[in-house]
Amino acid sequence: MSSDPDPIEVLLLSEEDCAFCTEARAVLERLGDEYPLAIAEEPLASERGRALALEAGLLFAPGVLLDGVPFSYGRLSERKLRRELRRRRA
């Protein structure tokens, strides 16, 4: 049995030509080197993306859900995300 923690499921709801989405991808990639993350991306314009955003109350891209729970929308704060990931790992 592995002692590695289960990865945190991260879903990024993104749009094309979105500078904040590009930035969010970079933040998630960087933090994925430090924390066990399972990162997936869904276009906000897709039927599933719109449904998830509506259900989660994510008003615009990029939207981030952690383990299915809304975390943020708009510019992703690396500091806030890092703090949450540290809390979940503790």
C-alpha positions in Angstrom: 0.0 0.0 0.0 1.4 3.4 -1.0 1.9 6.1 1.6 1.4 8.8 -1.1 -1.7 10.9 -0.3 -4.6 10.8 -2.7 -4.3 13.6 -5.2 -6.5 16.6 -5.0 -8.8 16.8 -8.0 -8.4 20.2 -9.6 -10.8 21.2 -12.4 -10.0 24.4 -14.4 -12.9 25.9 -16.3 -11.2 28.0 -19.0 -11.9 30.0 -22.1 -9.9 30.5 -25.3 -7.7 33.6 -25.5 -7.9 34.2 -21.7 -4.7 35.6 -20.2 -5.9 34.7 -16.6 -6.6 31.1 -17.8 -3.0 30.9 -19.2 -1.7 32.2 -15.9 -3.9 29.7 -13.9 -2.5 26.8 -16.0 1.1 27.9 -15.1 0.2 28.2 -11.4 -1.4 24.8 -11.3 1.6 23.3 -13.2 4.0 24.8 -10.7 2.0 23.7 -7.7 1.6 20.3 -9.2 5.3 19.8 -8.8 4.9 20.3 -5.0 1.5 18.8 -4.2 -0.3 15.7 -5.4 -2.8 17.3 -7.9 -4.9 15.6 -10.5 -5.5 18.5 -12.9 -8.2 18.5 -15.5 -9.5 21.3 -17.7 -12.9 21.9 -19.2 -13.9 24.7 -21.6 -16.3 27.0 -19.9 -18.2 27.2 -23.3 -18.9 23.5 -23.3 -22.3 22.2 -22.0 -20.6 20.5 -19.0 -18.4 23.6 -18.3 -21.5 25.9 -18.3 -23.4 23.5 -16.0 -20.5 23.2 -13.6 -19.9 27.0 -13.5 -23.6 27.7 -12.9 -23.9 25.0 -10.2 -20.7 26.3 -8.5 -21.5 30.0 -8.8 -18.3 30.6 -10.9 -19.1 33.8 -12.7 -16.3 33.9 -15.2 -13.1 32.2 -16.2 -10.9 30.8 -15.0 -12.9 28.9 -12.6 -11.2 26.4 -10.2 -12.8 23.6 -8.3 -11.0 21.5 -5.8 -12.4 18.0 -5.3 -15.6 19.3 -6.9 -15.9 22.3 -4.5 -15.7 25.8 -5.9 -12.4 27.5 -5.0 -12.1 30.6 -7.1 -12.9 32.4 -10.3 -11.1 35.1 -12.1 -7.4 35.6 -11.5 -6.1 32.7 -9.5 -4.2 33.6 -6.4 -1.2 31.3 -6.1 -0.8 32.3 -2.4 -4.4 31.5 -1.6 -4.3 28.2 -3.5 -0.9 27.3 -1.9 -2.4 28.0 1.6 -5.4 25.7 0.8 -3.3 22.9 -0.5 -1.0 23.1 2.6 -4.1 23.0 4.8 -5.5 19.9 3.0 -2.1 18.1 3.2 -1.7 18.7 6.9 
